[in-house]
Amino acid sequence: MQMNKWSQSDRTHRRIGAAEAFIEERLALGRVAFSLDEIVEKTGLSAIAAKNQLRRLSGKAVRVSPRQRFFLIIGPEHRTMGAPPSTWWLQEYFDWLGHPYYLALQSAAAEFGSNPQALQVTQVMTDRPIRALKVGRVQIRFFVKRNIKQTPIRQLPQSSAPLCISTPEATTFDLVQYAARIGGIERAAETIAPLLPKLRVRELKRVLDAESAPAIAQRLGFVFEALGAERLADAVNDWLPDQRMPVPLSPLKSEGRNFPIVERWQILNNSNELKL
């Protein structure tokens, strides 16, 4: 009996510092995220003991939100930020959530060389509503797309960790579709302009087929033409049905009766900045 008592004490002693050792091992492998279930499985700690040890390591590990059992490791180079860059751990986070995602909109455009205005928030597309995250100075805003699995994506090359990103063509389509939530159609067009040399007609048609949203395509075609990208505008025009319902360029602005209608696209041009 005495032996069993000492054996139990020994095991407890060995587990002191287990969370810190787990974190150091994780960092050595280039990993900056983990779930509570992972640390429990690897260390043998109970969930309560693991959380207690992690709490004492507040400078090295941080929870993404009080509601979620998912943690980030803060290496020395990221102490001032209070968290590692979101692109280092988004893949692991969504693997843990069990939902699809991709780096989207202006964040994706920035990776393709379009960054007309410095973006302070990472924009991510997924298939269900998720509260915005703020971990240290790292902020993430989530957008919802029900047909997300139809959107063409790829892995971001030369990324520090695996990361899904929409293709340039899909990014452009999303910028128009979600324009009202990122500063308006004028801001979307400003972001699209530097992407034009990277857009391919074949991939654009693939996106149009996948999204199957004529109203958004009409706005996209108008934006392409306004930016002088005739080849891309023609590709959208060829894809669209001959019979087109009139749609406002900016859905949030009053349609009114005095806005000019652009016959080719059946667009009510209620923008003060985009003209043909």
BAFI-3210 file (N, C-alpha, C; in Angstrom, 3 decimals, decimal comma, padded with zeros to 6 digits):
// residues 276
n [1|2|3|4|5|6|7|8|9|10|11|12|13|14|15|16|17|18|19|20|21|22|23|24|25|26|27|28|29|30|31|32|33|34|35|36|37|38|39|40|41|42|43|44|45|46|47|48|49|50|51|52|53|54|55|56|57|58|59|60|61|62|63|64|65|66|67|68|69|70|71|72|73|74|75|76|77|78|79|80|81|82|83|84|85|86|87|88|89|90|91|92|93|94|95|96|97|98|99|100|101|102|103|104|105|106|107|108|109|110|111|112|113|114|115|116|117|118|119|120|121|122|123|124|125|126|127|128|129|130|131|132|133|134|135|136|137|138|139|140|141|142|143|144|145|146|147|148|149|150|151|152|153|154|155|156|157|158|159|160|161|162|163|164|165|166|167|168|169|170|171|172|173|174|175|176|177|178|179|180|181|182|183|184|185|186|187|188|189|190|191|192|193|194|195|196|197|198|199|200|201|202|203|204|205|206|207|208|209|210|211|212|213|214|215|216|217|218|219|220|221|222|223|224|225|226|227|228|229|230|231|232|233|234|235|236|237|238|239|240|241|242|243|244|245|246|247|248|249|250|251|252|253|254|255|256|257|258|259|260|261|262|263|264|265|266|267|268|269|270|271|272|273|274|275|276]
n.u [000,829|001,910|003,820|002,199|001,195|003,476|004,037|001,868|002,333|004,731|003,943|002,322|004,204|005,831|004,155|004,076|004,642|004,087|002,427|003,901|006,114|004,869|004,075|006,573|007,603|005,780|006,199|008,786|008,265|007,194|004,556|001,760|-000,612|-003,218|-005,628|-007,630|-008,234|-006,122|-003,821|-004,470|-004,554|-001,872|-000,300|-001,384|-002,578|-005,451|-008,388|-008,958|-006,564|-004,811|-005,825|-005,374|-002,546|-001,964|-003,063|-001,266|000,751|000,368|001,754|002,738|000,803|-002,476|-006,014|-008,299|-010,863|-013,153|-015,145|-014,232|-012,301|-009,664|-006,316|-003,620|-000,119|002,296|005,095|008,418|008,904|006,440|005,364|004,783|002,605|000,771|-000,250|000,230|000,542|-002,545|-002,602|-000,912|-002,249|-004,898|-005,708|-005,409|-007,241|-009,719|-009,733|-010,091|-012,601|-014,063|-015,105|-015,405|-013,243|-011,752|-009,115|-010,112|-011,647|-010,524|-008,267|-007,379|-006,946|-004,828|-002,767|-002,378|-001,229|-002,721|-003,314|-004,655|-005,440|-004,281|-005,003|-006,435|-007,706|-008,122|-009,810|-012,071|-013,692|-016,410|-018,765|-020,783|-022,211|-019,779|-018,487|-016,612|-013,078|-010,703|-007,535|-005,078|-003,438|-004,324|-006,875|-009,834|-012,306|-015,283|-016,992|-019,987|-020,707|-022,912|-022,658|-019,985|-018,258|-018,271|-016,689|-013,779|-010,623|-007,227|-004,025|-002,117|000,867|004,226|003,565|003,704|002,401|000,011|-002,592|-005,712|-006,877|-008,916|-009,043|-007,570|-009,617|-011,967|-011,736|-012,114|-014,804|-016,048|-015,418|-017,109|-019,595|-019,720|-019,459|-020,924|-020,311|-017,693|-017,017|-018,236|-019,133|-017,338|-014,987|-014,548|-014,038|-011,710|-009,980|-010,030|-008,832|-005,850|-005,641|-006,323|-004,372|-003,774|-005,955|-007,668|-009,472|-010,551|-010,534|-012,150|-014,625|-015,060|-015,517|-017,858|-019,648|-019,641|-020,637|-023,057|-024,744|-026,419|-027,073|-024,936|-022,909|-023,598|-023,022|-020,291|-019,363|-019,927|-018,146|-015,669|-015,721|-015,822|-013,321|-011,761|-011,165|-011,757|-011,673|-012,202|-014,684|-016,163|-016,137|-017,740|-020,115|-020,726|-021,300|-023,586|-027,231|-029,346|-031,670|-031,976|-032,477|-033,003|-030,628|-029,449|-026,283|-025,083|-026,434|-027,187|-027,771|-030,321|-032,519|-034,057|-035,428|-034,044|-031,501|-029,081|-029,510|-027,460|-027,413|-026,150|-025,456|-027,690|-027,698|-028,431|-026,910|-025,986|-023,767|-021,395|-018,848|-018,042|-018,045|-019,061]
n.v [-001,204|001,236|001,520|001,958|004,424|006,092|005,725|006,984|009,605|010,069|010,049|012,285|014,248|014,109|015,215|017,880|020,916|019,855|020,990|023,202|021,900|020,539|022,697|023,783|021,667|021,619|024,105|023,678|022,038|023,737|024,397|026,317|026,183|024,498|022,158|021,777|019,112|017,858|018,502|017,280|014,602|014,173|014,773|013,511|014,886|015,982|017,666|019,903|020,237|020,717|023,143|024,758|024,737|025,943|028,435|029,532|029,957|032,289|034,130|032,621|031,050|031,367|031,552|031,320|032,307|032,870|030,976|028,815|025,828|026,081|026,856|029,225|029,429|031,612|032,684|034,028|036,020|037,012|038,218|040,951|041,282|039,653|037,319|034,719|035,319|035,241|033,737|031,675|029,788|029,369|027,163|024,939|025,729|025,670|023,004|021,919|023,019|021,763|022,725|024,152|026,656|029,709|032,050|035,298|037,879|041,206|040,450|038,168|039,357|041,046|039,218|038,569|040,788|043,144|045,843|048,382|049,836|049,737|046,850|046,010|043,860|040,379|038,752|036,177|033,513|031,343|028,637|029,099|031,268|032,879|034,281|037,302|037,264|038,380|038,331|039,278|041,614|040,632|040,341|038,850|038,601|037,050|035,818|034,644|032,039|030,081|028,219|027,502|025,389|025,214|027,193|028,050|027,320|027,470|026,354|028,661|029,718|029,449|029,954|030,205|028,169|025,559|026,912|027,848|029,674|031,834|031,672|034,119|034,904|034,007|035,507|038,075|037,918|037,511|039,952|041,733|040,571|040,805|043,478|045,481|045,035|045,577|048,181|049,219|049,336|050,873|050,691|047,963|047,832|049,335|047,610|045,460|046,387|046,266|043,528|042,727|041,999|039,418|037,832|035,195|034,259|031,675|030,631|032,498|031,968|029,476|030,183|031,726|029,748|028,103|029,765|030,729|033,107|035,434|038,215|039,187|038,692|040,468|042,935|042,526|042,336|044,949|046,378|045,395|046,462|049,186|049,480|049,149|046,598|044,946|042,386|040,618|041,619|041,000|038,215|037,779|038,883|037,117|034,864|035,508|035,341|036,175|037,603|039,887|040,868|044,132|045,482|047,179|048,827|049,246|047,653|048,711|051,362|053,738|052,753|054,394|056,503|058,023|057,249|056,386|053,725|051,109|049,664|047,348|045,772|045,889|047,447|049,598|052,467|053,558|054,646|057,089|057,157|055,122|054,907|054,413]
n.w [000,000|000,826|-001,159|-003,387|-002,707|-002,811|-005,480|-006,722|-005,880|-007,155|-009,843|-009,898|-009,306|-011,541|-013,388|-012,899|-014,422|-016,865|-018,822|-019,703|-020,783|-022,849|-024,460|-025,200|-026,682|-028,739|-029,959|-030,902|-033,002|-034,755|-034,403|-033,383|-032,064|-030,211|-028,901|-025,910|-025,484|-026,819|-025,279|-022,897|-023,673|-024,477|-022,215|-020,013|-018,019|-016,134|-017,422|-015,863|-014,410|-016,525|-017,527|-015,321|-015,167|-017,625|-017,212|-015,463|-017,172|-018,606|-020,155|-022,183|-023,365|-024,676|-024,580|-027,313|-027,079|-024,332|-024,505|-025,905|-026,204|-027,192|-027,846|-028,194|-028,817|-027,626|-028,941|-028,238|-030,189|-030,719|-028,512|-028,118|-029,768|-028,592|-029,542|-032,004|-035,604|-037,411|-039,750|-039,214|-037,736|-038,494|-040,094|-038,340|-036,402|-037,769|-038,518|-036,025|-035,373|-037,315|-039,712|-043,029|-044,545|-045,782|-046,439|-047,181|-049,297|-048,728|-047,310|-048,661|-051,152|-050,516|-050,185|-052,796|-053,777|-053,751|-051,938|-051,209|-048,986|-045,694|-043,884|-040,859|-039,817|-040,131|-042,702|-043,038|-044,670|-043,988|-043,275|-041,464|-038,939|-036,916|-033,998|-034,025|-033,512|-031,130|-030,232|-028,242|-030,161|-032,510|-034,831|-036,083|-038,525|-039,410|-042,272|-043,802|-046,044|-047,600|-049,673|-049,641|-050,237|-052,947|-053,890|-055,651|-054,340|-053,047|-051,788|-049,930|-051,248|-049,952|-047,342|-043,741|-042,498|-043,329|-045,322|-046,502|-049,303|-051,252|-054,829|-057,105|-058,899|-057,617|-055,322|-056,343|-057,184|-054,689|-053,465|-054,761|-054,174|-051,370|-050,994|-049,656|-047,025|-046,682|-047,015|-049,279|-052,847|-054,264|-052,778|-053,071|-055,845|-055,944|-054,663|-056,386|-058,740|-058,754|-058,984|-061,511|-063,607|-062,814|-063,231|-064,880|-067,741|-068,100|-065,475|-064,285|-065,491|-064,386|-061,716|-061,995|-062,882|-060,616|-058,575|-059,595|-059,685|-061,038|-060,565|-058,991|-060,792|-062,820|-061,591|-061,214|-063,864|-064,723|-063,039|-063,958|-066,575|-066,008|-064,936|-067,107|-068,011|-070,480|-071,670|-069,564|-068,804|-071,098|-070,930|-068,672|-069,622|-071,724|-070,232|-068,792|-068,786|-071,609|-071,031|-068,520|-065,196|-063,891|-061,619|-058,671|-058,528|-056,052|-053,451|-050,961|-051,263|-052,093|-054,653|-056,359|-059,041|-060,708|-061,235|-063,679|-066,012|-066,988|-069,965|-071,034|-068,812|-067,309|-065,010|-062,366|-061,939|-059,090|-057,952|-057,027|-057,918|-059,711|-063,111|-066,522]
ca.u [000,000|002,835|004,437|001,228|001,095|004,649|003,921|000,928|003,019|005,727|003,278|001,889|005,393|006,300|003,243|004,296|005,346|003,773|001,859|004,983|006,907|004,050|004,146|007,916|007,716|004,937|006,916|009,938|007,745|006,648|003,111|001,454|-001,990|-003,611|-006,904|-007,525|-008,228|-004,787|-002,859|-004,871|-004,137|-000,413|000,366|-001,989|-003,235|-006,895|-008,732|-008,844|-005,139|-004,207|-006,236|-004,683|-001,148|-001,935|-003,357|-000,025|001,661|-000,389|002,625|003,142|-000,366|-003,686|-007,228|-008,812|-012,042|-013,564|-016,105|-013,649|-011,189|-008,609|-005,292|-002,513|001,175|002,904|006,555|009,060|008,822|005,063|004,883|004,200|001,305|-000,137|-000,724|000,892|-000,293|-003,689|-002,309|-000,133|-003,051|-006,284|-005,976|-005,621|-008,464|-010,888|-009,713|-010,676|-014,033|-014,708|-015,839|-014,560|-012,893|-010,630|-008,753|-011,029|-011,885|-009,344|-007,108|-006,886|-006,430|-003,515|-001,784|-002,135|-000,567|-003,608|-003,479|-004,769|-005,530|-003,792|-006,101|-006,088|-008,489|-008,078|-011,156|-012,127|-014,990|-016,744|-020,126|-021,760|-021,807|-018,811|-018,174|-015,280|-012,065|-009,630|-006,560|-004,019|-003,700|-004,768|-008,327|-010,363|-013,730|-015,770|-018,099|-020,676|-021,123|-023,533|-022,142|-018,531|-017,508|-018,232|-015,746|-012,404|-009,591|-005,940|-003,134|-001,288|002,278|005,228|002,971|004,367|001,608|-001,035|-003,607|-006,569|-007,171|-009,677|-008,251|-007,768|-010,921|-012,990|-011,583|-012,749|-016,254|-016,446|-015,312|-018,343|-020,737|-019,733|-019,016|-021,621|-019,756|-016,257|-016,808|-018,966|-018,707|-016,165|-013,834|-014,333|-013,401|-010,348|-009,199|-009,975|-008,001|-004,496|-005,714|-006,719|-003,387|-003,678|-007,206|-007,696|-010,851|-010,996|-010,818|-013,299|-015,831|-015,225|-016,129|-019,229|-020,434|-019,744|-021,463|-024,387|-025,436|-026,410|-027,077|-023,564|-022,125|-023,879|-022,229|-018,884|-019,097|-019,897|-016,894|-014,582|-015,760|-015,469|-011,872|-011,072|-010,806|-012,770|-011,653|-012,902|-016,081|-016,787|-016,326|-018,922|-021,271|-021,029|-021,846|-024,898|-028,370|-029,719|-032,672|-031,385|-033,280|-032,252|-030,166|-028,637|-024,862|-024,881|-027,736|-027,522|-028,211|-031,671|-032,540|-034,550|-035,811|-033,216|-030,188|-029,013|-029,381|-026,471|-028,170|-025,427|-025,450|-028,944|-027,254|-028,786|-025,640|-026,183|-022,455|-020,891|-017,444|-017,828|-018,753|-018,614]
ca.v [000,000|002,372|001,643|002,573|005,825|006,765|005,681|008,032|010,877|010,173|010,421|013,676|015,098|014,142|016,009|019,303|021,488|019,092|021,893|023,996|021,005|020,303|023,907|023,889|020,624|022,055|025,188|023,103|021,432|024,802|024,467|027,413|026,045|023,173|022,119|021,240|017,652|017,423|018,580|016,256|013,300|014,067|014,926|012,714|015,776|016,126|018,932|020,972|020,448|021,337|024,550|025,463|024,949|026,906|029,750|030,043|030,257|033,259|034,806|031,684|030,447|032,171|030,948|032,196|032,971|032,184|029,898|027,751|025,092|026,115|027,745|029,649|029,533|032,904|032,623|035,297|037,032|037,518|038,687|042,295|041,145|038,930|036,115|034,535|035,772|034,353|032,819|030,554|028,808|029,250|025,797|024,091|026,179|025,161|021,540|021,661|023,332|020,832|023,484|024,676|028,073|030,180|033,453|035,860|039,302|042,063|039,707|037,352|040,277|041,526|038,158|038,583|042,037|044,306|046,327|049,838|050,401|048,780|046,136|045,646|042,681|039,272|038,393|034,733|032,990|030,003|028,253|029,380|032,456|032,746|035,578|037,833|036,958|039,339|037,715|040,280|042,599|039,901|040,381|038,076|038,786|035,914|036,037|033,369|031,665|028,747|027,308|027,714|024,273|025,386|028,270|027,590|027,755|026,795|026,600|029,850|029,312|030,062|030,334|029,584|026,997|025,336|027,966|027,903|031,026|031,837|032,016|035,538|035,097|033,860|036,675|039,206|037,721|037,755|041,381|042,364|040,019|041,286|044,869|046,295|044,778|045,909|049,589|049,658|048,849|051,632|050,079|046,667|048,091|049,791|046,412|044,587|046,959|045,689|042,081|042,454|041,238|038,028|037,125|034,395|034,078|030,300|030,495|033,353|031,216|028,427|030,823|032,086|028,512|027,608|030,668|030,781|034,265|036,435|039,609|039,518|038,694|041,729|043,969|042,248|042,736|046,412|046,818|045,114|047,423|050,499|049,474|049,001|045,197|044,539|040,935|040,010|042,050|040,205|036,848|037,807|039,141|035,865|033,892|035,942|035,090|037,326|038,353|040,248|041,731|045,299|045,423|048,346|048,543|049,163|047,286|049,464|052,709|053,810|052,523|055,631|056,430|058,950|056,687|055,863|052,270|050,695|048,650|046,080|044,998|046,134|047,948|050,941|052,977|054,464|054,972|058,404|057,044|054,187|055,313|053,827]
ca.w [000,000|000,899|-002,468|-004,273|-002,330|-003,374|-006,929|-007,096|-005,638|-008,222|-011,091|-009,744|-009,377|-012,927|-014,206|-012,668|-015,579|-018,085|-019,826|-020,268|-021,627|-024,044|-025,281|-025,774|-027,711|-029,848|-030,633|-031,598|-034,226|-035,587|-034,194|-032,464|-031,588|-029,716|-028,178|-024,555|-025,595|-027,225|-024,184|-021,933|-024,205|-024,547|-020,919|-018,949|-017,066|-016,263|-018,073|-014,861|-014,132|-017,711|-017,568|-014,238|-015,552|-018,723|-016,644|-014,866|-018,278|-019,394|-021,122|-023,235|-024,006|-024,511|-025,131|-028,372|-026,511|-023,100|-024,792|-026,719|-025,603|-028,198|-027,304|-029,043|-028,140|-027,938|-028,925|-027,856|-031,256|-030,834|-027,207|-028,209|-030,431|-027,713|-030,235|-033,301|-036,724|-037,656|-040,852|-038,694|-036,988|-038,956|-040,547|-037,162|-035,743|-038,483|-038,379|-034,706|-035,456|-038,239|-040,725|-044,110|-044,433|-046,587|-046,322|-048,167|-049,481|-048,793|-046,795|-049,778|-052,168|-050,064|-050,467|-054,243|-054,137|-053,738|-050,569|-051,323|-047,645|-044,699|-043,247|-039,482|-039,441|-041,081|-043,155|-043,285|-045,076|-043,503|-043,659|-040,406|-038,171|-035,828|-033,412|-034,328|-032,500|-030,866|-029,335|-028,246|-031,215|-033,697|-034,973|-037,207|-038,793|-040,199|-043,190|-044,030|-047,396|-047,467|-050,704|-049,586|-050,819|-054,396|-054,230|-055,950|-053,394|-053,177|-050,656|-050,087|-051,358|-049,082|-046,060|-042,591|-042,134|-044,335|-045,276|-047,681|-049,763|-052,498|-056,006|-057,437|-059,536|-056,578|-054,448|-057,027|-057,110|-053,302|-053,164|-055,242|-053,447|-049,986|-051,025|-048,658|-045,692|-046,635|-047,324|-050,458|-054,161|-054,680|-052,108|-053,722|-057,142|-055,657|-054,312|-057,565|-059,808|-058,849|-059,245|-062,897|-064,395|-062,347|-063,487|-066,088|-068,203|-067,850|-064,046|-063,995|-065,879|-063,380|-060,548|-062,349|-062,875|-059,241|-057,763|-060,224|-059,110|-062,114|-060,094|-058,600|-062,032|-063,522|-060,916|-061,481|-065,247|-064,741|-062,399|-064,902|-067,670|-065,456|-064,697|-068,386|-068,263|-071,456|-071,902|-068,434|-068,896|-072,166|-070,425|-067,804|-070,487|-072,425|-069,273|-068,317|-069,690|-072,433|-070,277|-067,229|-064,333|-063,416|-060,229|-058,311|-058,367|-054,607|-052,887|-049,753|-051,603|-052,649|-056,101|-056,971|-060,456|-061,472|-061,527|-065,056|-066,142|-067,990|-070,695|-071,218|-067,578|-066,589|-063,707|-061,952|-061,411|-057,961|-057,390|-057,433|-058,327|-060,824|-064,314|-067,784]
c.u [000,859|003,474|003,506|001,108|002,255|004,574|002,989|001,577|004,039|005,099|002,838|003,067|005,877|005,429|003,353|005,129|005,047|003,240|002,957|005,855|006,174|004,153|005,514|008,117|006,933|005,639|008,088|009,520|007,145|005,148|002,804|000,025|-002,240|-004,961|-006,668|-007,476|-006,842|-003,815|-003,191|-004,373|-002,616|000,262|-000,169|-002,636|-004,751|-007,168|-008,560|-007,377|-004,453|-004,561|-005,535|-003,225|-001,039|-002,203|-002,106|001,022|001,053|000,466|003,015|001,969|-001,589|-004,855|-007,799|-010,072|-012,452|-014,476|-015,473|-012,415|-010,044|-007,622|-004,243|-001,250|001,843|004,413|007,142|008,886|007,430|004,509|004,225|002,834|000,289|-000,712|000,093|-000,009|-001,393|-003,399|-001,488|-001,008|-004,492|-006,635|-006,250|-006,921|-009,692|-010,898|-010,378|-012,185|-014,781|-015,539|-014,882|-014,295|-011,963|-010,367|-009,433|-010,918|-010,591|-008,095|-006,513|-006,271|-005,039|-002,430|-001,452|-001,579|-001,448|-003,858|-003,583|-004,898|-005,088|-004,979|-005,668|-006,739|-008,358|-009,500|-011,168|-013,551|-015,189|-018,226|-021,170|-021,288|-020,839|-018,523|-016,771|-014,340|-011,091|-008,733|-005,329|-004,373|-004,148|-006,294|-008,753|-011,859|-014,180|-016,975|-018,695|-021,043|-021,644|-022,980|-020,621|-017,742|-017,444|-017,167|-014,355|-011,396|-008,292|-005,131|-002,286|000,175|003,163|004,637|003,692|003,658|000,589|-002,143|-004,387|-006,892|-007,986|-008,756|-008,449|-009,140|-012,059|-012,942|-012,295|-014,271|-016,754|-016,420|-016,554|-019,544|-020,862|-019,330|-019,650|-021,030|-018,276|-015,986|-017,477|-018,362|-017,476|-014,893|-013,513|-013,598|-011,952|-009,434|-009,016|-008,964|-006,590|-004,493|-005,908|-005,681|-003,296|-004,904|-007,181|-009,151|-011,369|-011,362|-012,001|-014,605|-016,110|-015,917|-017,584|-020,138|-020,667|-020,701|-022,892|-025,251|-025,429|-026,363|-025,678|-022,689|-022,364|-023,056|-020,744|-018,504|-019,017|-018,584|-015,721|-014,545|-015,364|-013,965|-011,069|-010,653|-011,834|-012,831|-012,411|-014,384|-016,812|-017,056|-017,549|-020,182|-021,693|-021,672|-023,280|-026,018|-028,714|-030,725|-032,143|-032,306|-032,441|-031,873|-029,369|-027,183|-024,522|-026,218|-028,145|-028,026|-029,600|-031,620|-033,002|-034,926|-034,899|-031,827|-030,170|-028,892|-028,405|-027,044|-027,450|-025,558|-026,785|-028,641|-027,782|-027,564|-025,883|-024,875|-022,007|-019,496|-017,219|-018,686|-018,212|-018,445]
c.v [001,247|002,638|002,341|004,066|006,627|006,808|006,786|009,410|011,147|010,655|011,879|014,617|015,239|015,041|017,507|019,857|020,784|020,009|022,718|023,145|020,717|021,482|024,036|022,867|021,027|023,155|024,665|022,463|022,474|024,954|025,535|027,341|024,632|023,288|021,556|019,716|017,126|017,425|017,554|014,886|013,127|014,067|014,017|013,571|015,691|017,477|020,100|021,282|021,132|022,815|025,359|025,742|025,982|028,324|030,381|030,378|031,316|034,009|033,924|031,055|031,298|031,454|031,877|032,936|032,203|030,983|028,693|027,147|024,961|027,205|028,074|029,759|030,834|032,775|033,990|036,396|037,644|038,045|040,059|042,264|040,450|037,680|035,947|035,030|034,760|033,339|031,611|029,469|028,652|027,828|024,872|024,453|025,604|023,639|021,154|021,935|022,322|021,531|023,972|026,169|028,429|031,653|034,176|037,370|040,120|041,382|038,823|038,247|040,786|040,490|038,091|039,919|043,256|044,726|047,845|050,543|049,335|048,170|045,653|044,343|041,618|038,859|036,943|034,326|031,598|029,756|028,489|030,592|032,104|034,147|036,013|037,517|038,117|038,726|038,606|041,350|041,940|039,869|039,608|038,323|037,689|036,316|034,669|033,206|030,235|027,748|027,363|026,603|024,353|026,396|027,708|028,185|027,037|027,050|027,831|029,428|030,089|030,575|029,603|028,327|026,766|026,378|027,973|029,352|030,926|032,204|033,510|035,818|034,988|035,028|037,881|039,099|038,021|039,236|042,136|041,868|040,594|042,756|045,712|046,137|045,110|047,346|050,090|049,186|049,600|051,064|048,729|046,855|048,538|048,611|045,502|045,084|046,365|044,184|041,759|041,676|039,757|037,195|036,439|034,095|032,684|030,108|031,367|032,633|030,085|028,979|031,166|030,868|028,024|028,463|030,763|031,888|035,397|037,882|040,060|039,600|039,978|042,863|043,789|042,677|044,247|046,932|046,574|046,159|048,825|050,622|049,274|047,590|044,584|043,026|040,194|040,375|041,234|038,775|036,773|037,994|037,876|034,843|034,241|035,564|036,351|038,219|038,610|041,180|042,928|045,150|046,688|047,945|048,382|048,881|048,134|050,868|052,661|053,617|053,781|055,440|057,273|058,409|056,154|054,351|051,972|049,487|047,303|045,186|045,049|046,526|049,366|051,536|054,039|054,749|056,334|058,313|056,168|054,566|054,560|054,940]
c.w [000,000|-000,465|-003,448|-004,011|-002,935|-004,902|-007,427|-006,958|-006,745|-009,526|-011,043|-009,909|-010,828|-013,797|-013,924|-013,821|-016,879|-019,189|-020,500|-021,191|-022,945|-025,004|-025,957|-026,890|-028,961|-030,668|-031,447|-032,921|-035,167|-035,467|-033,156|-031,933|-031,103|-029,031|-026,783|-024,595|-025,962|-026,051|-023,103|-022,383|-024,151|-023,183|-019,837|-017,866|-017,224|-016,941|-017,109|-014,581|-015,310|-017,781|-016,485|-014,590|-016,672|-018,218|-016,045|-015,932|-019,189|-020,414|-022,284|-023,981|-023,706|-025,186|-026,203|-027,934|-025,266|-023,341|-025,473|-026,071|-026,602|-027,803|-028,364|-028,203|-028,592|-027,800|-028,582|-028,897|-031,389|-029,511|-027,303|-028,883|-029,547|-028,339|-031,511|-034,423|-037,031|-038,754|-040,404|-038,077|-037,456|-039,400|-039,364|-036,457|-036,443|-038,556|-037,069|-034,716|-036,339|-039,295|-041,809|-043,909|-045,581|-046,279|-047,479|-048,290|-049,515|-048,255|-047,884|-050,844|-051,798|-050,344|-051,963|-054,718|-054,185|-052,302|-050,564|-049,974|-046,650|-043,948|-041,872|-039,040|-040,522|-041,417|-043,619|-043,631|-044,472|-043,772|-042,573|-039,612|-037,041|-035,305|-033,821|-033,173|-032,364|-029,805|-029,339|-029,259|-032,521|-033,724|-036,216|-037,317|-039,748|-041,044|-043,528|-045,498|-047,330|-048,478|-050,772|-050,274|-052,341|-054,822|-054,527|-054,965|-053,706|-051,911|-050,941|-050,149|-050,404|-047,770|-044,934|-042,118|-043,241|-044,194|-046,585|-048,016|-051,051|-053,651|-056,315|-058,041|-058,517|-055,600|-055,043|-056,952|-055,698|-052,954|-053,623|-054,447|-052,039|-049,883|-049,925|-047,261|-045,582|-047,073|-048,582|-051,764|-054,660|-054,059|-052,727|-055,048|-056,958|-055,336|-055,518|-058,592|-059,872|-059,139|-060,720|-063,697|-063,999|-062,722|-064,848|-066,461|-067,878|-066,373|-063,626|-064,343|-064,887|-062,131|-060,831|-062,343|-061,444|-058,411|-058,283|-059,632|-060,129|-061,628|-059,688|-059,841|-062,832|-062,901|-061,218|-062,897|-065,381|-064,166|-063,332|-066,016|-067,191|-065,220|-065,977|-068,721|-069,216|-071,656|-070,786|-068,457|-069,959|-071,711|-069,518|-068,644|-071,227|-071,502|-068,876|-069,294|-070,479|-071,714|-068,863|-066,465|-063,903|-061,941|-059,917|-058,155|-056,888|-053,940|-051,685|-050,054|-052,235|-054,163|-056,837|-058,435|-061,339|-061,787|-062,955|-065,053|-067,273|-068,715|-070,763|-069,990|-066,841|-065,138|-063,499|-061,271|-060,335|-057,235|-057,908|-058,051|-059,548|-062,014|-065,513|-068,818]
res [m|q|m|n|k|w|s|q|s|d|r|t|h|r|r|i|g|a|a|e|a|f|i|e|e|r|l|a|l|g|r|v|a|f|s|l|d|e|i|v|e|k|t|g|l|s|a|i|a|a|k|n|q|l|r|r|l|s|g|k|a|v|r|v|s|p|r|q|r|f|f|l|i|i|g|p|e|h|r|t|m|g|a|p|p|s|t|w|w|l|q|e|y|f|d|w|l|g|h|p|y|y|l|a|l|q|s|a|a|a|e|f|g|s|n|p|q|a|l|q|v|t|q|v|m|t|d|r|p|i|r|a|l|k|v|g|r|v|q|i|r|f|f|v|k|r|n|i|k|q|t|p|i|r|q|l|p|q|s|s|a|p|l|c|i|s|t|p|e|a|t|t|f|d|l|v|q|y|a|a|r|i|g|g|i|e|r|a|a|e|t|i|a|p|l|l|p|k|l|r|v|r|e|l|k|r|v|l|d|a|e|s|a|p|a|i|a|q|r|l|g|f|v|f|e|a|l|g|a|e|r|l|a|d|a|v|n|d|w|l|p|d|q|r|m|p|v|p|l|s|p|l|k|s|e|g|r|n|f|p|i|v|e|r|w|q|i|l|n|n|s|n|e|l|k|l]
***
